[in-house]
Amino acid sequence: MLVKEVMTRKVITIDCNKTVFDACNMYRDYKVGCLIVIDNGKCVGIVTERNLIERTICSHKDPENTKVGEIMSSDIITINELDTIDEALEIMEQNKIKKLPVMRKEDIVGIITVTDISRARPDLSKRFVESWIKPRW
């Protein structure tokens, strides 16, 4: 099964120069687990709820004056839409992540998450839980 068959096609993006407060509002409005950060139309990072908590709140940064580009994870890992969901899960396991932006050449065309994979292939989600989540508890 290919990534493009199970990915979420609607990707919520935020410009790297927007504030953390803007990002929080987008989380509330769109009810998503991450925002893809763009700069001049290019994918440059990802902001997760963990980024918001650890790099803003715990660091005592002002959400109204801190730019998304300052708190995002910039070492973004992506996957091609024609890769398999087995490959996606392998990348997630190796990198201890739960979300992967999906690319077609240079363009972001979706996002695939552990939740997407578990809906499509419950057998793979069990493997993920046993190999990554259980050891961390």
C-alpha positions as CSV (number, residue, x, y, z in Angstrom):
1,M,0.0,0.0,0.0
2,L,1.4,3.4,-1.0
3,V,1.7,6.5,1.2
4,K,-0.6,8.5,-1.1
5,E,-3.4,6.0,-0.5
6,V,-3.6,6.7,3.2
7,M,-2.1,10.1,3.7
8,T,-4.1,13.2,4.7
9,R,-4.2,15.4,1.7
10,K,-5.1,18.7,3.4
11,V,-1.9,20.0,5.0
12,I,-2.1,23.0,7.3
13,T,0.9,25.3,6.8
14,I,2.2,28.4,8.5
15,D,4.7,30.9,7.4
16,C,7.9,30.9,9.4
17,N,7.5,34.6,10.2
18,K,4.1,34.1,11.9
19,T,4.1,34.2,15.7
20,V,3.7,31.3,18.1
21,F,0.4,32.9,19.1
22,D,-0.7,32.6,15.4
23,A,0.3,28.9,15.5
24,C,-1.7,28.3,18.6
25,N,-4.8,29.8,17.0
26,M,-4.3,27.6,14.0
27,Y,-4.1,24.5,16.2
28,R,-7.4,25.6,17.8
29,D,-9.1,26.4,14.5
30,Y,-8.0,23.4,12.5
31,K,-7.6,20.8,15.3
32,V,-4.4,19.3,13.9
33,G,-1.4,17.7,15.5
34,C,1.2,19.7,13.7
35,L,1.8,22.6,11.3
36,I,4.1,22.5,8.4
37,V,6.3,25.6,8.3
38,I,6.9,27.2,5.0
39,D,9.2,30.0,3.8
40,N,8.7,31.4,0.3
41,G,6.5,28.4,-0.6
42,K,9.2,25.8,0.5
43,C,8.8,23.4,3.4
44,V,11.4,24.4,6.0
45,G,10.2,22.8,9.2
46,I,7.4,21.4,11.4
47,V,5.8,22.7,14.5
48,T,4.4,20.1,16.9
49,E,2.5,20.6,20.2
50,R,5.8,19.5,21.8
51,N,7.6,22.4,20.2
52,L,5.0,24.8,21.5
53,I,5.3,23.5,25.0
54,E,9.1,22.9,25.3
55,R,10.4,25.8,23.2
56,T,7.9,28.5,24.2
57,I,6.1,27.9,27.4
58,C,8.9,26.0,29.2
59,S,11.5,28.5,27.9
60,H,9.4,31.5,29.1
61,K,9.2,33.0,25.6
62,D,6.4,35.4,24.7
63,P,4.1,33.7,22.2
64,E,3.1,37.0,20.7
65,N,6.7,38.0,20.0
66,T,8.3,34.7,19.2
67,K,8.3,33.6,15.5
68,V,7.4,30.1,14.5
69,G,10.8,29.8,12.8
70,E,12.5,30.1,16.2
71,I,10.7,27.1,17.7
72,M,10.1,24.8,14.8
73,S,12.0,21.6,14.2
74,S,14.0,22.4,11.1
75,D,15.6,19.0,10.5
76,I,12.4,17.9,8.8
77,I,12.2,14.3,7.5
78,T,9.9,13.7,4.6
79,I,8.7,10.8,2.5
80,N,7.7,10.5,-1.2
81,E,4.0,9.8,-2.0
82,L,5.0,6.7,-4.0
83,D,6.8,5.1,-1.1
84,T,5.0,2.3,0.9
85,I,3.5,2.7,4.3
86,D,5.9,0.1,5.5
87,E,8.7,2.5,4.5
88,A,6.9,5.3,6.2
89,L,6.7,3.3,9.4
90,E,10.3,2.4,9.2
91,I,11.3,6.0,8.9
92,M,9.1,6.9,11.9
93,E,10.6,4.1,14.0
94,Q,14.2,5.0,13.1
95,N,13.6,8.7,13.8
96,K,11.2,8.4,16.8
97,I,8.6,10.6,15.1
98,K,4.9,10.2,14.5
99,K,4.3,12.5,11.5
100,L,5.8,12.7,8.0
101,P,5.2,15.3,5.4
102,V,4.6,13.7,2.0
103,M,6.4,15.1,-1.0
104,R,6.0,15.0,-4.8
105,K,9.4,16.3,-6.0
106,E,9.7,19.6,-4.2
107,D,6.0,20.1,-3.3
108,I,4.2,19.0,-0.2
109,V,1.1,17.0,-1.1
110,G,0.1,15.5,2.2
111,I,1.0,14.3,5.6
112,I,1.0,10.7,6.9
113,T,0.8,9.9,10.6
114,V,0.9,6.9,12.8
115,T,-2.9,7.3,13.1
116,D,-3.3,7.1,9.3
117,I,-1.2,4.0,9.2
118,S,-3.0,2.3,12.1
119,R,-6.4,2.9,10.4
120,A,-5.1,1.4,7.1
121,R,-3.0,-1.4,8.5
122,P,-3.7,-2.2,12.2
123,D,-1.0,-4.9,12.1
124,L,1.7,-2.3,11.5
125,S,0.5,0.0,14.3
126,K,1.0,-2.9,16.7
127,R,4.6,-3.2,15.5
128,F,5.1,0.5,16.0
129,V,3.8,0.4,19.6
130,E,6.0,-2.5,20.5
131,S,9.1,-1.1,18.9
132,W,9.0,2.5,19.9
133,I,6.3,3.5,22.3
134,K,6.6,0.6,24.8
135,P,10.3,1.0,25.4
136,R,9.9,4.7,26.2
137,W,7.4,4.0,29.0
